[in-house]
Amino acid sequence: MAKKPEVVSTTYHRLLDSRAATLSGSSAIQYALLADPDHAQVFLLITAAEGGGNFNREVVGFDDLEAAVDAAPAGKPFGSKQLKGAYQGRSNNNAPYACAALIAQGLLAKAPDVKFGLVKAGDWDAWRLQMMALPGELFVFPPAPVEAPTPATATSVEPKGKKKDKRGGNRFIPLAETADTSEEVSDANPA
Protein backbone atom coordinates (compact mmCIF):
# COMPACT_ATOMS: atom_id res chain seq x y z
CA MET A 1 0.00 0.00 0.00
CA ALA A 2 1.39 3.40 -1.00
CA LYS A 3 2.06 5.89 1.76
CA LYS A 4 0.22 9.19 1.72
CA PRO A 5 2.57 12.10 1.14
CA GLU A 6 3.31 14.03 4.30
CA VAL A 7 1.52 17.37 4.43
CA VAL A 8 3.78 20.25 5.36
CA SER A 9 2.08 23.15 7.13
CA THR A 10 3.19 26.73 6.54
CA THR A 11 2.88 29.61 8.97
CA TYR A 12 1.21 32.81 7.80
CA HIS A 13 -0.36 35.88 9.36
CA ARG A 14 -4.08 36.14 8.63
CA LEU A 15 -4.68 39.79 7.76
CA LEU A 16 -8.34 39.71 6.85
CA ASP A 17 -11.32 37.36 6.68
CA SER A 18 -14.02 38.57 4.32
CA ARG A 19 -16.94 37.62 2.13
CA ALA A 20 -17.64 38.45 -1.52
CA ALA A 21 -20.46 37.84 -3.98
CA THR A 22 -19.61 35.39 -6.76
CA LEU A 23 -19.32 36.75 -10.30
CA SER A 24 -22.88 35.69 -11.09
CA GLY A 25 -24.14 37.21 -7.85
CA SER A 26 -26.18 34.09 -7.05
CA SER A 27 -24.11 33.10 -3.99
CA ALA A 28 -21.02 34.16 -2.07
CA ILE A 29 -17.56 32.99 -1.07
CA GLN A 30 -15.49 33.51 2.04
CA TYR A 31 -11.79 34.24 1.71
CA ALA A 32 -8.77 35.14 3.79
CA LEU A 33 -5.88 37.43 2.98
CA LEU A 34 -2.60 36.13 4.40
CA ALA A 35 0.96 37.40 4.67
CA ASP A 36 4.20 35.53 5.14
CA PRO A 37 5.81 35.96 8.60
CA ASP A 38 8.05 38.79 7.28
CA HIS A 39 5.08 40.57 5.68
CA ALA A 40 6.89 40.65 2.34
CA GLN A 41 4.13 38.92 0.32
CA VAL A 42 0.34 38.78 0.38
CA PHE A 43 -1.64 35.63 -0.38
CA LEU A 44 -5.26 34.69 -1.07
CA LEU A 45 -7.03 31.64 0.35
CA ILE A 46 -10.64 30.80 -0.55
CA THR A 47 -12.07 29.30 2.65
CA ALA A 48 -15.71 28.53 1.79
CA ALA A 49 -18.24 28.62 -1.01
CA GLU A 50 -21.70 29.36 0.33
CA GLY A 51 -23.38 28.07 -2.83
CA GLY A 52 -21.72 24.68 -2.44
CA GLY A 53 -19.30 25.00 -5.37
CA ASN A 54 -16.13 22.92 -5.14
CA PHE A 55 -12.68 24.48 -5.20
CA ASN A 56 -9.13 23.64 -4.23
CA ARG A 57 -8.10 24.95 -0.84
CA GLU A 58 -4.88 26.53 -2.03
CA VAL A 59 -2.84 29.54 -0.92
CA VAL A 60 -2.03 31.71 -3.97
CA GLY A 61 0.33 34.68 -4.05
CA PHE A 62 -1.01 38.04 -5.19
CA ASP A 63 2.11 38.37 -7.34
CA ASP A 64 0.94 35.29 -9.28
CA LEU A 65 -2.61 36.65 -9.56
CA GLU A 66 -1.35 40.03 -10.79
CA ALA A 67 0.97 38.36 -13.32
CA ALA A 68 -2.01 36.39 -14.68
CA VAL A 69 -4.10 39.57 -14.95
CA ASP A 70 -1.23 41.44 -16.63
CA ALA A 71 -0.86 38.62 -19.19
CA ALA A 72 -4.31 39.44 -20.61
CA PRO A 73 -4.38 41.43 -23.86
CA ALA A 74 -3.96 45.12 -23.03
CA GLY A 75 -7.08 47.26 -23.22
CA LYS A 76 -9.47 44.31 -23.59
CA PRO A 77 -11.72 42.72 -20.99
CA PHE A 78 -10.79 39.20 -19.98
CA GLY A 79 -12.65 36.26 -18.45
CA SER A 80 -12.04 34.67 -15.09
CA LYS A 81 -10.18 31.80 -16.79
CA GLN A 82 -7.29 34.24 -17.17
CA LEU A 83 -6.40 33.53 -13.53
CA LYS A 84 -6.48 29.74 -13.90
CA GLY A 85 -2.68 29.64 -14.43
CA ALA A 86 -2.08 31.07 -10.95
CA TYR A 87 -3.53 27.90 -9.40
CA GLN A 88 -2.06 24.42 -9.31
CA GLY A 89 -5.44 22.80 -8.61
CA ARG A 90 -7.73 21.86 -11.46
CA SER A 91 -11.10 23.04 -10.13
CA ASN A 92 -12.99 25.28 -12.54
CA ASN A 93 -14.16 27.43 -9.61
CA ASN A 94 -10.72 28.52 -8.36
CA ALA A 95 -10.27 31.37 -10.85
CA PRO A 96 -13.83 32.80 -10.67
CA TYR A 97 -13.74 32.74 -6.86
CA ALA A 98 -10.37 34.52 -6.89
CA CYS A 99 -11.83 37.12 -9.26
CA ALA A 100 -14.74 37.65 -6.88
CA ALA A 101 -12.29 38.31 -4.03
CA LEU A 102 -10.24 40.68 -6.22
CA ILE A 103 -13.39 42.62 -7.16
CA ALA A 104 -14.31 42.89 -3.48
CA GLN A 105 -10.83 44.30 -2.77
CA GLY A 106 -11.14 46.83 -5.64
CA LEU A 107 -8.36 45.26 -7.71
CA LEU A 108 -10.62 44.08 -10.55
CA ALA A 109 -13.83 45.55 -11.94
CA LYS A 110 -16.57 44.16 -14.14
CA ALA A 111 -16.29 45.36 -17.74
CA PRO A 112 -19.29 47.56 -18.61
CA ASP A 113 -19.99 46.14 -22.08
CA VAL A 114 -18.97 42.48 -21.78
CA LYS A 115 -21.01 40.02 -19.70
CA PHE A 116 -18.65 38.41 -17.15
CA GLY A 117 -15.78 40.44 -18.62
CA LEU A 118 -13.23 41.84 -16.16
CA VAL A 119 -10.66 44.63 -16.21
CA LYS A 120 -7.79 45.48 -13.89
CA ALA A 121 -8.62 48.25 -11.43
CA GLY A 122 -7.15 49.99 -8.42
CA ASP A 123 -3.56 50.50 -7.39
CA TRP A 124 -2.22 47.00 -6.67
CA ASP A 125 1.07 48.27 -5.21
CA ALA A 126 -0.59 50.68 -2.76
CA TRP A 127 -3.12 47.97 -1.80
CA ARG A 128 -0.29 45.47 -1.20
CA LEU A 129 1.57 47.93 1.06
CA GLN A 130 -1.63 48.66 2.98
CA MET A 131 -2.24 44.93 3.54
CA MET A 132 1.34 44.22 4.58
CA ALA A 133 1.10 46.96 7.22
CA LEU A 134 -1.69 45.07 9.02
CA PRO A 135 -0.46 43.03 12.02
CA GLY A 136 -2.56 39.91 11.42
CA GLU A 137 -2.86 36.85 13.61
CA LEU A 138 -0.92 33.60 13.44
CA PHE A 139 -2.43 31.16 10.92
CA VAL A 140 -1.13 27.70 10.00
CA PHE A 141 -2.18 26.15 6.69
CA PRO A 142 -3.06 23.45 6.14
CA PRO A 143 -4.19 22.92 9.70
CA ALA A 144 -2.96 19.78 11.39
CA PRO A 145 -5.68 17.15 11.67
CA VAL A 146 -7.16 17.00 15.13
CA GLU A 147 -7.79 13.48 16.35
CA ALA A 148 -9.89 12.99 19.43
CA PRO A 149 -8.39 10.50 21.88
CA THR A 150 -10.39 7.31 22.11
CA PRO A 151 -10.67 5.36 25.35
CA ALA A 152 -9.03 1.93 25.30
CA THR A 153 -12.41 0.22 25.79
CA ALA A 154 -14.23 2.15 23.05
CA THR A 155 -15.26 0.38 19.89
CA SER A 156 -15.48 2.00 16.51
CA VAL A 157 -18.82 0.47 15.56
CA GLU A 158 -21.33 2.94 14.12
CA PRO A 159 -24.86 2.74 15.54
CA LYS A 160 -27.17 0.78 13.27
CA GLY A 161 -29.14 2.91 10.84
CA LYS A 162 -26.83 5.93 11.09
CA LYS A 163 -24.72 6.68 8.02
CA LYS A 164 -21.18 7.88 8.31
CA ASP A 165 -20.68 11.49 7.17
CA LYS A 166 -18.72 11.08 3.94
CA ARG A 167 -18.93 14.69 2.83
CA GLY A 168 -15.53 15.99 1.99
CA GLY A 169 -14.71 19.18 0.53
CA ASN A 170 -14.96 22.78 1.09
CA ARG A 171 -16.36 23.50 4.48
CA PHE A 172 -14.35 26.06 6.43
CA ILE A 173 -11.78 24.39 8.66
CA PRO A 174 -11.11 26.58 11.70
CA LEU A 175 -7.81 26.43 13.50
CA ALA A 176 -7.78 24.02 16.42
CA GLU A 177 -7.97 25.82 19.73
CA THR A 178 -4.78 25.45 21.70
CA ALA A 179 -5.31 23.44 24.85
CA ASP A 180 -4.35 24.91 28.19
CA THR A 181 -1.20 22.99 29.05
CA SER A 182 -0.48 24.68 32.35
CA GLU A 183 -0.26 22.21 35.21
CA GLU A 184 -2.13 22.68 38.43
CA VAL A 185 0.35 22.92 41.27
CA SER A 186 -0.72 22.12 44.80
CA ASP A 187 0.96 23.91 47.63
CA ALA A 188 2.31 21.14 49.90
CA ASN A 189 3.83 23.64 52.38
CA PRO A 190 1.19 26.25 53.21
CA ALA A 191 2.76 29.41 54.53
C-alpha positions in Angstrom: 0.0 0.0 0.0 1.4 3.4 -1.0 2.1 5.9 1.8 0.2 9.2 1.7 2.6 12.1 1.1 3.3 14.0 4.3 1.5 17.4 4.4 3.8 20.3 5.4 2.1 23.1 7.1 3.2 26.7 6.5 2.9 29.6 9.0 1.2 32.8 7.8 -0.4 35.9 9.4 -4.1 36.1 8.6 -4.7 39.8 7.8 -8.3 39.7 6.9 -11.3 37.4 6.7 -14.0 38.6 4.3 -16.9 37.6 2.1 -17.6 38.5 -1.5 -20.5 37.8 -4.0 -19.6 35.4 -6.8 -19.3 36.7 -10.3 -22.9 35.7 -11.1 -24.1 37.2 -7.8 -26.2 34.1 -7.0 -24.1 33.1 -4.0 -21.0 34.2 -2.1 -17.6 33.0 -1.1 -15.5 33.5 2.0 -11.8 34.2 1.7 -8.8 35.1 3.8 -5.9 37.4 3.0 -2.6 36.1 4.4 1.0 37.4 4.7 4.2 35.5 5.1 5.8 36.0 8.6 8.0 38.8 7.3 5.1 40.6 5.7 6.9 40.6 2.3 4.1 38.9 0.3 0.3 38.8 0.4 -1.6 35.6 -0.4 -5.3 34.7 -1.1 -7.0 31.6 0.3 -10.6 30.8 -0.5 -12.1 29.3 2.6 -15.7 28.5 1.8 -18.2 28.6 -1.0 -21.7 29.4 0.3 -23.4 28.1 -2.8 -21.7 24.7 -2.4 -19.3 25.0 -5.4 -16.1 22.9 -5.1 -12.7 24.5 -5.2 -9.1 23.6 -4.2 -8.1 25.0 -0.8 -4.9 26.5 -2.0 -2.8 29.5 -0.9 -2.0 31.7 -4.0 0.3 34.7 -4.0 -1.0 38.0 -5.2 2.1 38.4 -7.3 0.9 35.3 -9.3 -2.6 36.7 -9.6 -1.4 40.0 -10.8 1.0 38.4 -13.3 -2.0 36.4 -14.7 -4.1 39.6 -15.0 -1.2 41.4 -16.6 -0.9 38.6 -19.2 -4.3 39.4 -20.6 -4.4 41.4 -23.9 -4.0 45.1 -23.0 -7.1 47.3 -23.2 -9.5 44.3 -23.6 -11.7 42.7 -21.0 -10.8 39.2 -20.0 -12.6 36.3 -18.4 -12.0 34.7 -15.1 -10.2 31.8 -16.8 -7.3 34.2 -17.2 -6.4 33.5 -13.5 -6.5 29.7 -13.9 -2.7 29.6 -14.4 -2.1 31.1 -10.9 -3.5 27.9 -9.4 -2.1 24.4 -9.3 -5.4 22.8 -8.6 -7.7 21.9 -11.5 -11.1 23.0 -10.1 -13.0 25.3 -12.5 -14.2 27.4 -9.6 -10.7 28.5 -8.4 -10.3 31.4 -10.9 -13.8 32.8 -10.7 -13.7 32.7 -6.9 -10.4 34.5 -6.9 -11.8 37.1 -9.3 -14.7 37.6 -6.9 -12.3 38.3 -4.0 -10.2 40.7 -6.2 -13.4 42.6 -7.2 -14.3 42.9 -3.5 -10.8 44.3 -2.8 -11.1 46.8 -5.6 -8.4 45.3 -7.7 -10.6 44.1 -10.5 -13.8 45.5 -11.9 -16.6 44.2 -14.1 -16.3 45.4 -17.7 -19.3 47.6 -18.6 -20.0 46.1 -22.1 -19.0 42.5 -21.8 -21.0 40.0 -19.7 -18.7 38.4 -17.2 -15.8 40.4 -18.6 -13.2 41.8 -16.2 -10.7 44.6 -16.2 -7.8 45.5 -13.9 -8.6 48.3 -11.4 -7.1 50.0 -8.4 -3.6 50.5 -7.4 -2.2 47.0 -6.7 1.1 48.3 -5.2 -0.6 50.7 -2.8 -3.1 48.0 -1.8 -0.3 45.5 -1.2 1.6 47.9 1.1 -1.6 48.7 3.0 -2.2 44.9 3.5 1.3 44.2 4.6 1.1 47.0 7.2 -1.7 45.1 9.0 -0.5 43.0 12.0 -2.6 39.9 11.4 -2.9 36.8 13.6 -0.9 33.6 13.4 -2.4 31.2 10.9 -1.1 27.7 10.0 -2.2 26.2 6.7 -3.1 23.5 6.1 -4.2 22.9 9.7 -3.0 19.8 11.4 -5.7 17.1 11.7 -7.2 17.0 15.1 -7.8 13.5 16.3 -9.9 13.0 19.4 -8.4 10.5 21.9 -10.4 7.3 22.1 -10.7 5.4 25.3 -9.0 1.9 25.3 -12.4 0.2 25.8 -14.2 2.1 23.1 -15.3 0.4 19.9 -15.5 2.0 16.5 -18.8 0.5 15.6 -21.3 2.9 14.1 -24.9 2.7 15.5 -27.2 0.8 13.3 -29.1 2.9 10.8 -26.8 5.9 11.1 -24.7 6.7 8.0 -21.2 7.9 8.3 -20.7 11.5 7.2 -18.7 11.1 3.9 -18.9 14.7 2.8 -15.5 16.0 2.0 -14.7 19.2 0.5 -15.0 22.8 1.1 -16.4 23.5 4.5 -14.4 26.1 6.4 -11.8 24.4 8.7 -11.1 26.6 11.7 -7.8 26.4 13.5 -7.8 24.0 16.4 -8.0 25.8 19.7 -4.8 25.5 21.7 -5.3 23.4 24.8 -4.4 24.9 28.2 -1.2 23.0 29.0 -0.5 24.7 32.3 -0.3 22.2 35.2 -2.1 22.7 38.4 0.4 22.9 41.3 -0.7 22.1 44.8 1.0 23.9 47.6 2.3 21.1 49.9 3.8 23.6 52.4 1.2 26.2 53.2 2.8 29.4 54.5 
